[in-house]
Amino acid sequence: MLQKREKVLLLRTFHGRTLRIVREHYLRPSVPCNSPLCPQPATCHNDGKLLSSDVTHYMVPDWKVVQDYLEILEFPELKGIVFMQTACQAVQRQRGRRQYNKLRNLLKDARHDCVLFANEFQQSCYLPRERGESMEKWQSRSIYNAAAWYYHHCQHRMPIVMVTEDEEAIQQYGSETEGVFVISFKNYLDNFWPDLKAAHELCESILQSRRERENESQESHGKEYPEHVPLEVLEAGIKSGRYIQGTLNVNKHRAQMEAFVRLQGASSKDSDLVSDILIHGMKARNRSIHGDVVVVELLPKSEWKGRTAALGESDGDDRAPGESPSEPMPTGRVVGILQKNWRDYVVTFPSIEEVQSQGKNAQKILVTPWDYRIPKIRISTQQAEALQDFRVVVRIDSWESTSMYPNGHFVRVLGRIGDLEGEIATILVENSISVVPFSEAQMCEMPVNTPENPWKVSSQEEQERKDLRKTHLVFSIDPSGCEDVDDTLSVRALDNGNLELGVHIADVTHFVAPHSYIDIEARTRATTYYLADRRYDMLPAILSADVCSLLGGVDRYAVSVMWELDKTSYEIKKVWYGRTIIRSAYKLFYEAAQDLLDGNFSVVKDIPEFKDLEERSRQAKLEELVWAIRKLTDIARHIRAKRDRCGALELEGVEVRIQLDEKKNIHDLIPKQPLEVHETVAECMILANHWVAKKIWESFPHQALLRRHPPPHQEFFSELRECAKAKGFFIDTRSNKALADSLDNANDPNDPIVNKLLRSMATQAMSNALYFSTGSCAEEEFHHYGLALDKYTHFTSPIRRYSDIIVHRLLMAAISKDKKMEIKENLFSNKDLEELCRHINNRNRAAQHSQKQSTELFQCMYFKDKDPETEERCISDGVIYSIRTNGVLVFIPRFGIKGAAYLRNKDGLVISCGPDGHSEWKPGSLQRFQNKITSTTTGGESVTFHLFDHVTVRISVQTSRCHSDTIRLEIISSKPHMTPDTELFQQSPLLLKSDLVKEVTRSVEEAQLAQEVEVNITEDYQKYCQTKGRSLYTLLEEIRDLALLDVSNSYGM
Amino acid sequence: MAGLELLSDQGYRVDGRRAGELRKIQARMGVFAQADGSAYIEQGNTKALAVVYGPHEIRGSRARALPDRALVNCQYSSATFSTGERKRRPHGDRKSCEMGLQLRQTFEAAILTQLHPRSQIDIYVQVLQADGGTYAACVNAATLAVLDAGIPMRDFVCACSAGFVDGTALADLSHVEEATGGPQLALALLPASGQIALLEMDARLHEDHLEQVLEAAARASRDVHTVLDRVVRQHVQEASVLLGD
């Protein structure tokens, strides 16, 4: 081990004193250069990622360039970047952890062509800092020296461009070494990337915002906000209990005034603080932005405020006097920010009139973010006019205490306001979802399956895998039209009379090697995103719809779990896990399977597999299949009953039933029965997930990925209990079983919606189920509340969930561990797995949000073109499900929309209803009670709305330039809406179809409500609904046209 | 500062070493003429001086004498200028008492004390500059000093520390690495037999990782042994040249 020692002297001030610290610094003759041109790759140990060899030059950014233009260096077009260690350290020191982590991820990302060169540890690259030399100069000198060395190291075969912002450096080093060029960043972009428009624009906007910032700091205004407390003081304060740490959550409806700080874990020692802390007003929020981890100081009790219960449309200041907010809650102010959670924001530039009214400083423009919770951002740009009608992405750079608003810069354009693609892109950016098409490098890793070159089972795999093609009758049951079949089932009788139940899952991990390009991409996406009209797959179609999909009649690789069950009691005797080869015999859909189960064999004609068979063999095969389905159903019933006895909460099952209930409501439309087959399949999947969870946990007690569902907080149920009480029901929420039972009992025979609403409230009160690493939490917390299982994971859908891929790898490792074989898979350590789980959970949440937002988008687009006054469809029946001080929240079962309806309008008039129930606005006052609200006019008339009252509402769309459009509800009558739907349907068959679309839309929203409590079946059902043939968007478009037709028709009559 | 990255993604530590690499060790034996044995060691910037007297008769209370073996008496002190801040450290404070006790345990395990019953061996160690791994430096210095005094030992005692960062065990921690408060393990090893003379650990470490850290510390101790062995051989050679044969 050759090494030389050198000492670095560091002078440091600490508490005002000068402290001399001597640190060692070791140099070595070779550090990895990661260049394919390296003459001695063996001595350099180039084992990480290499630069690609097809670049014209290497680019070495100076420290200042890395600090300021990292966003541009992130462009995948810029290739062959060598980051010097000196520059990276400068970023770490001066730009903080966030920026540094960005750089680290960039370096780790295999898709991005850049490497790090540890120049400070290289013998001939290291330059000690000279006496009196400034840090900046030394850094530039080191980087240049390293760049020159790199050039010589590559034997002058690749020119190097050092990019710097330092004029002197350009002067000094420009012509020192041949082959090493020193130019400014602007110059570099102009010369080497003249066509990369996005980079130029970004560069321009960064430059401008920096200039602004410099000007501003010179101007020194009066302070708008108090300064943040230094980090050491914060940390000490948190430890001593003086300050409290938490995540800032801005109230969406009153973003200007209210924000709450959610406490983090058990950081607060004083247990009396159970609720969130209110942060009132922008001043107290002190420049923190939604999602930041902040440190707050509590205000004295006399200054505590209550939260507002009024529906927020107007700002807080026009609250009627005497209308007191709820009782005071702990109130505080932000004293510091521990971690900024800034991301890309979608904003809208103000229209010309507004710009002019903003006055003299046309260079600086206040833009409004799409997300209400984000404050306005100040942008300096000259493109304001050109960008007026577009949705634009910006980034926040800084927020000085002298400035009212944060400063940001423009990044890119998404699309026109109101344009579908633009709005969808907005939703994606706002949820930080990036879905670029799969790259060539990723597709190269994919197996080939073309008619000329069909994919075949390899003989080597044939030996290693258990072959079930001849021995087992394997079949799949899915919604009709589904392409990505990831699960199949089998059941057969064994020689000893026992039964063997098998669940066979697509073997995605066989095709997706750990740390391959496609694996990295799938990990980043974490899940398939389903929007209302489209989906973004986690894996390319060749895998998800072809080679991995367990289609009928073809050989496929699978991972199987097989149980041996007792012939009568169905006790599980043995379980086997392993890789298999299967050939699915039937690809059934739910309805057909149900018919077979019910003994209705007329459907046989529709099953393609039976078509070409002659009568006798068909009969035999049919009997075999029917026996299997019957047996399967029987087993599933047993397993389910056992889970029920253990106190399983059947909320998710109920959710399914609700949806089917809904289908029943419109029974005339699509006669659809709740199918037992759904439950059968779901139960088998739950069983497989459960057993796999057990297996991987036993093999890897500290690094298995499981899924838990924490029991809900009782206080969240209070609203549910009160609502139920209004209807005379009692909801027992003490245990999952009690809850399920009492929900079953809370059924109003006259109004099925009541039960539905109560259930959705219960679901909302639940916590979300989460993925976690078993090393990170105690065993008793593994419990899954909804399913009442002690261990649960996701194993059955590797095509569309990354967590399942991890679980598959864990299971494979567990199997090889059992066989005492070496574990080939590189498993994640507990820490990495925990990090990954957090990522997957985040992505899942983003997927849900985007799904919900896109559905709302479509609802709005649907209602937008309609005139609410004349259009029949805009008037509908609604149910009041919550009471606020100035209005009520209404649920419209027909469209599945939830929204607020005001009882007092902007002019201060209140609603009043005549004897026929029709409403008018009159002066008067509102009075709110526990479960009703009364509006009294000055004339003495009064009208009272109770919880669960049916009212007639008019639906209109409130358009908004900067934000998403919202649905507006207006109560037009206190009586239920009378037009029976069926009449309409008979009237025009076109409407029928529209309701069908609505049905789909609503079921999607239901899924959002059901959030995580659902089992596979709900999910699958939901999601596959969308994979069926035509997209929702085309249907909606069609309906728009039809609606016009419809109107003209009715007028004609 | 939380921002300091103890182990970079490329596998370098703050001072440029890789995870298993030691700091540079330089040592000399026989630095004082008056003492029976003495040695000076530099492990990186940690510098320690050890002096050995004995075996001699029990000084002070005769009651302390052990009938079957020698009494090993160790005293540790550190110079006021040894750390970044100048600070007086009086004799007999808790930290030096503890260190003295640990040294004593270590050397009782290594010195063949039964050869010198009813006598006493004094080992005095002073740290001149503390830059992490003081215990290891003291043990290594004292080993050389004991060898210099010609006191029979079972084997060298070689010590080294190890820490644990991001799933990787780091050998021979420097002060910067120690200061972050991660787990730290100090190991004194008799390299020939692989026996452990002393093992101490601060802070919590998961049991699963213990083996890995222990392994790193043991490997580092063996590396220290090679260096010390070379020092001793060179010293003997020099001495024999001086003696003129």
Interface residues (C-beta under 8 A of the other chain):
Chain A: M1 Q3 R5 K7 L19 R20 I21 V22 R23 E24 H25 Y26 L27 R28 P32 G48 Q92 R93 G96 R97 Y100 R104 L107 K108 L116 A118 E120 F121 H702 S829 K831
Chain B: A2 G3 E5 S8 D9 Q10 Y12 V14 D15 G16 R17 E21 R23 K24 G44 N45 G84 E85 D131 D166 G167 S174 V176 D208
